[in-house]
Amino acid sequence: MEYAWPGLYDAGDAVRRAASLSGPYLLCALAFWFLWEQLSYLRKKGPLPGPLFVVPFLGSALPMILNPTGFWSQQATVARDLGVSANFLVGRFIVFVRSTELSHKVFANVRPDAFHLVGHPFGKKLFGEHNLIYMFDQKHKDLRRRIAPNFTPRALSTYIDIQQRVIVAHIRKWLALSDSSPKPVPLRILCRDLNLETSQTVFAGPYLTPAAREQFNRDYNLFNVGLMAIPFDLPGSAFRNARLAVSRLAQTLSGTVALSKSSMRSGAEPTCLIDFWMQDSLRENAEAEAAGKPPPQESSDIEIGGHLFDFLFAAQDASTSSLLWAVAALDAHPEVLARVRAEVSALWSPESGLPITAEQIRKMRYTEAVAREVVRYRPPATMVPHIASEPFQLTEWYTVPKGAIVFPSVFESSFQGFTEPERFDPERFFSEERAEDRVYKRNFLAFGAGAHQCVGQRYAINHLLLFIALFVSLADFKRHRTDGCDDIAYVPTIVPRDDCTIFLGPRRVPPS
């Protein structure tokens, strides 16, 4: 019987023989790939300090995700002598830049197209190709010029009114929450919600319905989770969910663009950022049409909606980080808190029932110095990833290879040059004699540098300043201190490890 089906027998025998041979071939292929990856990494690494052996494909991804604070701190330690170090993450060679001067070389992009800002190691997959941070040259300059009307003094004054209405409403909610329970309150999620509502209201104003806001909040949470996930773009994965959420968020915001255009055509006064943008955009479009030219690039609803999401992303998590560190710093430095309260109370009182004006904000010089020191001491986005589009000679002895992801460290620059940089000291931004804001301006990179420097930094400082002024005026607070509460946690911007947990109550001003 065994010879009844000789063809079947021969085929089965061939399969068994192939299987017996495929094992060694597969092992040889894997060994070759492993060796090639190691040699490729070592060739790109050159004289840079960094690991001599990397885990195939993943590299140091797991240590980075499990303990990002420790991972990046180790990169900085390794880079201390030469100002730069190397590593390997999910199939990509990376260069960590600790030196401020070398960071400026990356930000300046002195040779056109040498570096492209990516914002996230796998940002193009997550944000999509259509994104302000991936633009460069004339297209980028033109778009930034058209964005400029969003941050004029008139526009900023409009935002100030919105910002403080939202901030006050949320602080009162926090006080009610604290009053209902004697337990300390972790502020991170509360600050995140405050900032999300502020950003939505300042940027999109009345054009986001309550239902759209709820969906927006759900999608933004998916996006945030995906930022910290391994970038496996598989169905159901956190990264895929985040990528799809970004598309929905841009689509939602494009609807607000259309509504704003309609409102501005009717002659209404601008009430939010998109109104200021569309008011100027409609003027440009009309001028182009009158001249027989096509409308400016990046002026469709969906394109502007995508850029509006870029703004919201830049404002949202960074502001949450800064608000938390501001509360932590004020609690840890009662003398600073006392000076802020004295300055604010001399200019404005909650009992007046009036909002803080732009003119009063300009007079809060010490409070602004505190806000700037918070951003220096704990820059929210600690690194700004760039991709090398071509080989770039970073130093006399090292050339960054094409395709490398380069991480200029904003955090490390913040602790270089300044007097006693490890100390929280607002006086460095307040004292005319010390003038450290000018002397060490190159080290203050929290808002970036070069062509992609943050266009909304005045808005961001105003927001932090307003929060500080309103919070210290309306609330008494004390930190619930635990071991390691001030350690840095990445979420993905940096926050206190305990989420800045405080005991909170209404402000009781002692009689004068």
VOGU-3710 file (C-alpha; in Angstrom, 3 decimals, decimal comma):
1> meyawpglyd> 0,000/0,000/0,000  2,816/2,376/0,632  3,559/2,410/-3,102  -0,057/2,922/-4,161  0,410/6,712/-4,377  4,043/7,222/-5,266  3,493/10,888/-6,187  2,055/11,587/-2,742  4,918/9,766/-1,077  7,503/11,687/-3,084
11> agdavrraas> 5,833/15,021/-2,312  5,647/14,296/1,414  9,268/13,245/1,443  10,250/16,458/-0,314  8,358/18,550/2,220  10,060/16,761/5,099  13,471/17,218/3,520  12,789/20,920/2,854  11,652/21,398/6,440  14,812/19,735/7,694
21> lsgpyllcal> 16,857/22,145/5,589  14,802/25,303/6,176  15,630/25,421/9,877  19,361/25,966/9,341  18,711/28,391/6,454  16,309/30,392/8,597  18,794/30,493/11,459  21,539/31,602/9,070  19,301/34,359/7,675  18,406/35,579/11,150
31> afwflweqls> 22,050/35,493/12,216  23,059/37,450/9,118  20,306/40,041/9,712  21,314/40,342/13,367  24,984/40,807/12,463  24,168/43,303/9,691  21,997/45,376/12,059  24,721/45,444/14,726  27,404/46,441/12,212  25,143/49,092/10,671
41> ylrkkgplpg> 24,447/50,555/14,121  28,142/50,584/15,066  29,072/52,226/11,746  26,514/55,017/12,283  27,473/55,367/15,943  31,138/55,941/15,130  32,904/57,726/18,026  29,687/58,598/19,878  29,178/57,128/23,353  26,302/54,665/23,515
51> plfvvpflgs> 25,544/50,945/23,849  27,867/48,612/21,953  25,129/45,991/21,544  21,485/46,623/20,612  18,505/44,284/20,830  17,456/43,355/17,259  14,835/45,718/15,826  13,473/46,925/19,199  16,779/48,337/20,408  16,145/50,258/23,632
61> alpmilnptg> 12,404/50,735/22,994  11,233/48,728/26,008  13,464/50,545/28,546  12,366/53,853/27,029  8,649/52,995/27,309  8,870/51,355/30,741  11,033/54,082/32,266  11,358/57,094/29,944  12,708/59,319/32,729  15,538/56,917/33,483
71> fwsqqatvar> 16,217/56,233/29,812  16,645/59,868/28,768  18,516/60,720/31,951  20,977/57,946/31,091  21,334/59,327/27,549  22,173/62,735/29,021  24,716/61,216/31,413  26,421/59,340/28,590  26,490/62,539/26,486  27,924/64,728/29,253
81> dlgvsanflv> 31,525/64,799/27,986  30,993/65,102/24,225  27,561/66,751/24,267  26,036/63,994/22,148  25,312/60,238/22,379  23,781/57,418/20,313  21,183/54,659/20,680  18,745/52,527/18,672  14,914/52,540/18,830  12,527/50,306/16,853
91> grfivfvrst> 14,819/49,910/13,865  15,957/53,558/13,888  19,350/54,953/14,775  19,037/57,933/17,133  21,359/60,743/18,188  20,743/62,494/21,530  22,082/66,079/21,713  22,806/67,484/25,155  24,918/70,500/24,111  22,993/73,753/23,627
101> elshkvfanv> 25,235/74,887/20,769  24,809/71,601/18,922  21,049/71,776/19,503  21,014/75,204/17,850  22,737/73,692/14,808  19,848/71,265/14,467  17,140/73,885/15,069  18,777/76,379/12,690  18,819/73,839/9,848  21,597/75,932/8,303
111> rpdafhlvgh> 21,674/73,804/5,164  18,173/73,670/3,609  16,475/70,301/4,103  19,252/68,961/6,345  16,760/68,274/9,147  12,999/67,902/9,213  11,163/68,483/12,462  9,014/65,440/13,301  7,682/66,257/16,786  7,528/62,552/17,619
121> pfgkklfgeh> 9,858/59,675/16,617  7,043/58,188/14,506  5,128/61,418/14,012  4,431/61,194/10,282  2,591/57,924/10,781  0,648/59,386/13,682  -0,006/62,986/12,588  -0,040/62,324/8,858  2,069/63,983/6,172  -0,157/67,077/6,161
131> nliymfdqkh> 1,170/68,858/9,212  2,687/72,255/9,934  5,733/70,795/11,663  6,755/68,863/8,526  6,739/71,933/6,299  9,832/73,864/5,352  11,113/76,521/2,946  8,716/78,999/1,314  5,549/76,949/1,911  6,264/76,943/5,637
141> kdlrrriapn> 7,121/80,670/5,678  3,912/81,529/3,835  1,771/79,548/6,253  3,425/81,113/9,317  2,822/84,552/7,819  -0,872/83,751/7,421  -1,000/82,449/10,995  0,500/85,666/12,440  -2,868/87,511/12,755  -3,928/84,845/15,260
151> ftpralstyi> -1,480/86,225/17,816  -1,691/90,002/17,518  -2,259/92,035/20,728  -5,935/92,396/19,756  -6,337/88,646/19,300  -4,438/87,835/22,495  -6,661/90,237/24,427  -9,735/88,374/23,145  -8,203/85,063/24,250  -7,375/86,440/27,718
161> diqqrvivah> -11,059/86,955/28,448  -11,867/83,400/27,347  -8,924/81,866/29,172  -9,770/83,346/32,543  -13,479/82,515/32,287  -12,604/78,863/31,761  -9,840/78,862/34,396  -12,071/80,426/37,068  -14,930/77,996/36,320  -12,605/75,006/36,669
171> irkwlalsds> -10,915/76,243/39,859  -14,361/76,661/41,422  -15,196/73,073/40,402  -11,957/71,910/42,029  -12,846/73,729/45,227  -16,302/72,118/45,255  -14,719/68,712/44,656  -12,260/69,260/47,499  -15,028/70,487/49,800  -16,945/67,235/49,277
181> spkpvplril> -14,042/65,082/50,489  -11,142/65,558/52,921  -8,821/63,574/50,646  -6,067/65,328/48,681  -6,810/66,040/45,022  -4,507/64,962/42,141  -4,453/67,839/39,679  -3,189/66,287/36,447  -6,494/65,138/34,955  -8,213/68,259/36,281
191> crdlnletsq> -5,613/70,492/34,600  -5,837/68,448/31,420  -9,613/68,981/31,307  -9,163/72,688/32,034  -6,678/73,047/29,193  -8,741/71,004/26,780  -11,754/73,235/27,335  -9,585/76,352/27,150  -7,991/75,263/23,871  -11,294/74,243/22,325
201> tvfagpyltp> -12,967/77,495/23,340  -10,086/79,805/22,410  -9,380/78,088/19,099  -12,836/76,981/17,911  -15,093/79,224/20,017  -18,824/78,640/19,543  -18,375/76,299/16,574  -17,892/73,088/18,568  -21,198/71,671/19,791  -21,370/69,885/23,177
211> aareqfnrdy> -21,622/66,539/21,351  -18,598/67,403/19,190  -16,642/68,352/22,310  -17,412/64,997/23,925  -16,256/63,104/20,842  -13,254/65,400/20,615  -12,289/64,575/24,211  -12,568/60,829/23,566  -10,467/61,054/20,411  -7,882/63,251/22,084
221> nlfnvglmai> -7,492/60,694/24,862  -6,917/57,939/22,257  -4,341/60,165/20,609  -2,520/60,730/23,909  -2,377/57,003/24,671  -0,986/56,337/21,201  1,815/58,852/21,713  3,316/56,590/24,379  2,656/53,263/22,627  4,998/51,092/20,565
231> pfdlpgsafr> 4,307/52,177/16,959  2,822/48,919/15,696  0,140/50,042/13,248  -2,114/47,006/13,659  -5,926/46,875/13,926  -6,992/47,530/17,510  -3,544/48,693/18,630  -3,170/51,907/20,632  -1,081/53,387/17,815  -3,716/52,607/15,151
241> narlavsrla> -6,482/53,972/17,375  -4,473/57,169/17,835  -3,856/57,536/14,100  -7,559/57,164/13,324  -8,415/59,584/16,142  -6,160/62,248/14,582  -8,087/61,955/11,307  -11,395/62,367/13,116  -10,085/65,322/15,136  -8,926/67,144/11,993
251> qtlsgtvals> -12,282/66,423/10,341  -14,150/67,792/13,363  -12,059/70,954/13,335  -12,539/71,412/9,591  -16,259/71,786/10,321  -15,493/74,707/12,633  -13,475/76,322/9,833  -16,491/76,296/7,513  -18,747/77,780/10,201  -16,205/80,485/11,014
261> kssmrsgaep> -15,861/81,450/7,350  -19,621/81,883/7,167  -19,632/84,042/10,304  -16,752/86,231/9,118  -18,390/86,712/5,687  -21,423/88,105/7,496  -19,258/90,796/9,089  -19,312/89,445/12,639  -16,507/90,371/15,046  -13,916/87,636/15,750
271> tclidfwmqd> -14,579/85,761/18,987  -11,886/83,058/18,813  -8,654/82,117/17,054  -10,247/80,526/13,991  -12,248/83,728/13,452  -9,106/85,878/13,359  -7,541/83,344/10,981  -10,562/83,166/8,674  -11,079/86,926/8,655  -7,592/87,355/7,225
281> slrenaeaea> -7,877/84,253/5,032  -11,074/85,503/3,371  -9,363/88,812/2,638  -6,409/87,010/1,016  -8,704/84,773/-1,007  -10,681/87,793/-2,259  -7,474/89,586/-3,271  -6,241/86,473/-5,093  -9,559/86,122/-6,947  -9,542/89,807/-7,948
291> agkpppqess> -6,027/89,390/-9,330  -7,032/86,254/-11,242  -4,772/84,067/-9,110  -5,552/80,775/-7,353  -6,259/80,890/-3,603  -3,241/80,543/-1,287  -2,030/77,054/-0,506  -3,187/75,386/2,722  -6,444/77,339/2,737  -9,049/74,583/2,339
301> dieigghlfd> -11,248/73,677/5,308  -9,649/70,272/5,876  -6,111/71,681/5,582  -6,818/74,454/8,075  -8,586/71,940/10,339  -5,393/69,865/10,390  -3,301/72,902/11,296  -5,814/73,863/13,964  -5,268/70,435/15,510  -1,506/71,135/15,454
311> flfaaqdast> -2,163/74,272/17,511  -4,378/72,438/19,950  -1,853/69,637/20,401  0,942/72,164/21,011  -1,152/74,059/23,577  -2,832/71,180/25,361  -0,294/68,849/26,977  2,447/71,435/27,293  0,126/73,722/29,270  -1,001/70,868/31,510
321> ssllwavaal> 2,618/70,152/32,366  3,395/73,802/33,140  0,307/74,309/35,323  1,231/71,301/37,458  4,856/72,321/37,888  3,745/75,874/38,730  1,597/74,612/41,613  4,405/72,314/42,790  6,968/75,148/42,668  4,741/77,668/44,473
331> dahpevlarv> 4,051/75,162/47,240  7,755/74,363/47,601  8,742/78,060/47,676  6,393/79,960/50,021  8,417/83,165/49,634  7,731/83,108/45,888  4,045/82,399/46,509  3,837/85,360/48,901  5,402/87,734/46,348  3,032/86,563/43,606
341> raevsalwsp> -0,008/87,040/45,838  1,157/90,507/46,842  1,726/91,579/43,240  -1,595/90,215/41,975  -3,651/91,600/44,864  -2,172/95,071/44,302  -3,529/95,033/40,745  -6,693/92,928/40,867  -9,130/91,345/43,331  -11,662/88,528/42,790
351> esglpitaeq> -14,148/90,617/44,773  -14,140/93,250/42,027  -16,118/90,929/39,775  -14,040/92,204/36,852  -11,718/90,155/34,651  -7,973/90,701/34,669  -7,143/93,001/31,752  -4,285/92,769/29,275  -2,840/95,946/30,811  -2,879/94,403/34,303
361> irkmryteav> -1,168/91,292/32,955  1,644/93,441/31,545  2,166/94,895/35,029  2,476/91,455/36,686  6,191/91,330/35,979  7,163/89,073/38,868  4,311/86,642/38,182  5,448/86,454/34,558  8,995/85,798/35,784  7,617/82,883/37,822
371> arevvryrpp> 5,819/81,550/34,720  8,998/81,750/32,645  11,057/80,101/35,363  8,529/77,251/35,545  8,981/76,699/31,816  12,780/76,851/32,104  12,969/74,628/35,166  10,577/72,018/33,768  10,243/72,488/29,983  7,109/70,489/29,068
381> atmvphiase> 8,383/68,943/25,825  11,856/67,892/26,876  13,060/67,009/23,356  12,236/68,046/19,800  12,933/65,142/17,406  14,250/65,860/13,913  15,080/63,476/11,055  18,326/63,972/9,137  17,331/64,159/5,476  20,950/63,936/4,404
391> pfqltewytv> 24,325/63,461/6,115  25,014/66,449/8,364  28,355/67,347/9,940  27,312/68,105/13,510  30,879/68,448/14,845  34,370/68,356/13,397  34,554/64,695/14,287  31,007/63,392/13,729  28,558/63,431/10,828  24,944/62,517/11,523
401> pkgaivfpsv> 23,962/59,826/8,990  20,962/60,259/6,709  17,763/58,890/8,265  18,907/59,257/11,883  16,421/60,672/14,379  18,131/63,516/16,240  16,862/64,585/19,672  18,001/68,092/20,704  17,344/68,172/24,460  15,481/71,296/25,512
411> fessfqgfte> 15,576/69,999/29,095  19,366/69,708/29,230  19,845/73,175/27,697  17,659/74,655/30,438  20,295/73,633/32,992  23,285/75,048/31,139  24,658/78,558/31,638  22,072/79,880/34,096  23,213/80,805/37,609  22,621/77,803/39,891
421> perfdperff> 20,423/76,204/37,214  19,176/73,403/39,496  17,517/75,993/41,751  14,011/77,337/41,076  14,673/81,079/41,001  12,234/83,484/39,230  14,589/86,360/40,024  16,723/85,329/37,049  13,881/86,545/34,768  12,913/89,522/36,955
431> seeraedrvy> 16,166/91,166/38,037  17,400/93,866/35,656  20,910/93,469/37,085  21,092/89,712/36,451  19,164/89,834/33,146  19,581/86,087/32,702  16,694/86,024/30,268  18,940/87,955/27,871  22,381/86,694/28,901  21,374/83,035/28,590
441> krnflafgag> 18,678/83,440/25,978  20,226/80,727/23,774  19,767/78,193/26,564  16,043/78,917/26,930  14,771/76,539/24,248  11,392/75,550/25,704  9,661/77,201/22,718  12,187/75,910/20,213  14,383/77,972/17,915  14,872/78,625/14,244
451> ahqcvgqrya> 12,170/78,459/11,575  9,844/76,292/13,678  10,040/78,323/16,880  6,643/78,278/18,597  4,458/80,996/17,076  2,100/80,949/20,085  4,588/81,369/22,915  3,057/84,666/24,095  -0,321/82,925/24,274  1,245/80,084/26,297
461> inhlllfial> 2,922/82,451/28,782  -0,307/84,441/29,167  -2,187/81,226/29,934  0,287/80,126/32,591  0,463/83,628/34,087  -3,339/83,873/34,262  -3,620/80,467/35,878  -1,042/81,345/38,529  -2,679/84,714/39,293  -6,199/83,250/39,524
471> fvsladfkrh> -5,242/80,071/41,378  -3,297/81,821/44,148  -6,082/84,421/44,481  -8,957/81,929/44,733  -7,395/78,956/46,505  -5,283/77,967/49,467  -3,353/74,785/48,795  -0,776/72,489/50,307  1,055/69,660/48,605  0,390/66,107/49,786
481> rtdgcddiay> 4,053/65,183/49,929  5,147/61,577/49,397  8,486/59,979/48,574  9,430/60,813/45,002  6,399/63,055/44,403  8,574/65,567/42,526  10,193/62,956/40,306  9,577/63,447/36,605  7,045/61,255/34,790  6,450/61,307/31,023
491> vptivprddc> 2,773/61,330/29,902  4,164/62,232/27,213  5,041/65,759/28,409  6,640/65,776/31,858  4,586/65,999/35,064  5,246/65,384/38,776  5,130/61,660/39,474  2,279/62,057/41,978  0,203/64,086/39,463  0,693/67,089/41,788
501> tiflgprrvp> -1,656/65,914/44,547  -2,722/68,742/46,870  -5,038/69,624/49,746  -7,228/72,409/48,444  -9,597/74,986/49,916  -11,010/78,451/49,215  -8,620/81,349/49,756  -9,027/83,018/53,132  -7,310/86,393/53,089  -6,089/87,386/56,566
511> ps> -7,343/90,775/57,799  -4,909/93,618/57,108
//
